[in-house]
Amino acid sequence: MNGSIVDDDPIEFNYEASDSESITTESTELRAFEDGALLHLDEGDDEHINLKHNFLISIGRLAECCSVVEIRRVMHYFSAMGRAQLGAFGLYVRALAEKNGGNANLNMGWYGTSVEGVRKIVRNGFGSDGVPMGGTFGFGICIYGASSAANWHLIFCRVILGKTEEFLPGTKPFGLISDEFDSGVDNQKFPRRYIVRFSDAKTRVLPLYVLTVQLENTQSKGSLKEIVGRPHSPWISFSKLIYTLSKCLSSSKICLIKRFHVKYMERRISRIQLVTQLRQTVGDELLVSVIRKFHERNRENKIHSLQRH
């Protein structure tokens, strides 16, 4: 097959490693949270695979040092408070869309917390009573965009951003300049962090899933890395390939591809095995066509960019 498929570029990540015993203890505490507010997802479920794939893609090469222990779905309809959170979120989606010309600017993100943090947020929602005050952005909570995530317990959220203001940590300690802006981002073009005011968090950040993950010693994984450079033939990253194929393949086939990719990111299969499974599932003709079209489109964009300058 002409054309290549490469890994996604790694995402830089800062985190503090800890011993596995404390992680296991916290996982047990979370497992005891059996009041119906959280629903355990089986590893074989498509829902589990899709979310796990999203998470591993988001942390890049760190995926080989991180394992997903458990995934649970937040059951909003289980309690009156949960139903109220869901209803308020829907109202604010419509309100922010009306305020900003029809675009509420909905995004997905990750919020890292402790077992107790999970309990508070699942029961009471986000807000000053559900999350610790202070931190890098003292006036609001920081949600990491779906392109970056890592912690022991992660809450996968839907976030209403509305009109955003760009700023860096420490530059605006008292918050957003005016009510013209609805939230903050660290970069307008490629945001990695979303900052929502404490006063808005309860109605503009909706918890969807809780992931328990375990981080391993990165040094012990060094020998497992595959040294793969950018190929000289036309290539495409896995995340862009899956996105493109989702437009022409069934959801069941896309989920099957994600299963193979998850196994590869967890170093359970080799790169060659992944590509073989991909070719058998998709077919060489479609794969070659997608890779070539992607390469040609990139080349045309570069030519147009040079002509403008």
N, C-alpha and C positions, 0 to 999 in steps of 0.2 A: 504494500500500500504506500503510495506517495503522499507525503505530508506527515507531520508529527503532532503529537499531543504532549504538552508540557504541564508541569505543576504550576499552580498559581504562585505569584510572587509572595514571599514570606511577609507577614505582618509583624512589625516590631511590637514587643510586649514586655512590660515590666511587671514582675510579680514576685512575691516572697514565697519560697518553697517551705514546706513543713513536713514533719514526719507523717507516715501513712497511718499511724495509730490514731492520731487526733482526727484525721479525716474519716476513718472508719467509725469512730465514736459518734461524730456528728451525723453521719449517714444513718446510724441506728436511731438517733434521736428524731431525725426527720421521718424515718419509717414509722415511728410511733405516732406520727401525726395523722391518725386514722379517724377523722371525724366527718369524712365525706367531702371535704373541701378540696382535696387533691386526689386525682385518679391516676394510679400507676399504669404506665404504658408498657406492654410487652415488647421485648426486643425485636420480635418478628413483625410487628405492626408497621404498615407503611408510614403512619403518623410518626412513629418513633424514628424510623430511618430518615425521613425527610428532615426532622428537626436535628437529629444527630449529624447529618451531612451538613446542614447549614452551620452548625457550631464548629465542626472540624475545619470546614472551608474558611471560616472567619478567623481562625487563629494560625493559619498557614503552617509552616514547618513545625510549630510547637505541637501540632496534632500528634506527632510520633511520641511525645512525652506526656500525653494527656489521655486519660480514658474516661468515658462516660459511664458512671456507675448506675445511674437511674434517671428516668425522666417521668415527670408527673404533670398532668394537665390540671389547671385551675378550674374548678367547677363553680362558675359564678351563680348558677341557678340553685345551688344547694342551700344558700342562706339568703335572708332578706337583705343583708348588707352587700352580698355579692351581686344580687339583682339590682340594687341601687347603684352600685359602681358601674355596672354594665349600661344601665339606663342613662346615667349622668355622662358617661363617656360618649354615647351616641348623640346626646344633646349638644355636647361641645364640639363634636365633629361637624355637625351642621352649623353651629354658631361661628366657628372659626372659618369654615368654608364661605359663609355669607360675608364675614368681615374682610376676607382676603380674595375677593373676586372669584369665588367658587372652588378654591384650592385650600383644603385644610392642612395640606402637607403632612400626610400620615407616613410614618416610618416604623421600622422594627429596630429593637435594640436590646442590650443585655444590661442587667443590673446585678452586681455581685454583692452578696450579703451573708450573714450567719444563719444558723438554724432559727434563732430567735427572731431575726429579721424576716425570714420567710414566714414564720407564724404571724407576725404583726401585719405584714403586707397582704398576705392571703386573707386574713380576717378583716382588716380595716382599710386596706388599700394604701397607696402611697400618700405621702404628706409628712408634715413635721412630727406627727404622732406615730409614724410607721417607719421612719428612717432616721439615722443619726444626723444631727446638725453639724455644720462646719465642714471642714475638708477643703479641697482645692478651690471649689467654688462655694463660698460661704453662704450664698443667698438661695441656693437651689440644689436639687439632686442632679447627679451626673449619670446619664444613660449612655453606654457605649454603643455606637452604631453597629449594625449587623456585620460590619467588616472587622470587628475586633472584640474579643471576649476571652476572659480567663479568670477563674476563681474557684473556690470550693463549691459554693452554691450559687447558681446563676438563675435569675428570673428573666425569662424571655418576654419582652413587653411590646405592646403597640403604643406608639407615642404620637400625640398630636403636636406638631411643631408650629404650625401657622407661619407667620412672618418671623424670620430669624435674624438675629444680630450676631456678628462675629466678634469674638474677643478671646484673649488668652488668659490663663489662670493668673490671678493677682492684679490684672490691669483694671478691673472694674469691681472692686470689692463690695459695692453697694447694689450691684445688680444691673438690670437692663436700663438703658437711658430713659425710655418713656414707654407708655402703654401702646405705642405704635408697634412695638415688637412683642411677640408672644413667647419667644424662647431664645436661647443662645446656642451657638455652635462654635467649635474651635477653628473651623475652616468652611467658608461658604461653598467652595467648589467641591472639596472632598472632605466632608465632615466625618470625624471619628468619634466625637463626643457631643451629645445633646444635653443642654442644661435647661431644666424646667424649674421655675420658681417653686418653693415649698408650698406656697399658697395655691398653686395651680396643679400640683402633682396628683392630688387625689382624683381630679376629674380629667386629667390629660395624659395620664400614664396608666395603661391597663395591663395587669399581669396576666399572662396566658399559660406559661409553662414554667416548671421548676426543674432545673438540671442539677444533679449532684455529680461533680467531676473530681478526678484524682490526678494531681500533678506528680510526676516522677522526676527523679534526678536527671537533668538534661545531659550531664557529663557521661552518665552510664549509657546513654542512647547514641553517643557519637558514632559508634561503629555500625549502626543500622542505617545511617544516612546514605542515600544513593547520590553520587556526584553526577548531576545531569546538567550540562550546559545548554544554552539556547541552540537548537538545531539550525542548520543552514537551509534546509528545505522548509516549505510553508508549514506553519505550526499554529496551534490554538491552545489556550489554557483549558483545563477541565471545566472550570466554572462557566466559561463562555460557551464551551461546547455543549454542556448540559442545557444551558439556557436556550441555545439555538435549536437543539434537537427537540426541546419541549414543545416547539411550535409545529412539529411534524410527526411526532411519535405519541403513542398513547401514554397516559399517566402511569400505567402499570410497567411499561418498558422503561420509562424515566426513573421510576423508583428502583427497578432492578439495576440500572446503571449506577444509581446512587449507592446501592448496597455494595457493588464491586468497589466503588471509589472509597467508601468508608473502610472496607477491609484493607485497601491499599494504604490509606492514610494512617491506619492503625498498625501497619507493617505486618499484616496477616497474610498478604499475598504480595508477589513481586510486581514490578512495573510491567514486565513482559506478560504475566498472567492477566493483569488488568486490561492491557491493550488487546489481548487475545479474546477475553470475555466481551469487551466492547465491540470488537469486529464481528463476533458471532451474533451479538444482540442487534446491532444497528445495520451491519452490512457494509462492505468496503465502498460500494458505489456512493452511498449517502455520505459516509464519513469523508471520502475524498472531496466530494462536492462541497460540503460544509467548510472544510479546511481551506480549500482553494478560494471560495467566495469570501471568506473572512480575510484571507491574506490580500486578495485583490482590493477589497474595500479599504483595508488599512493603508495600502500603497496609494490609492487614490486620495485618501484623506491627507496623507503626508505631502503629496504633490500640490493639492489645493492650499495647504498650510504654507508651503514654501512660496507659492505664487502670490499669496496675500502679503507676504513680507518682502 
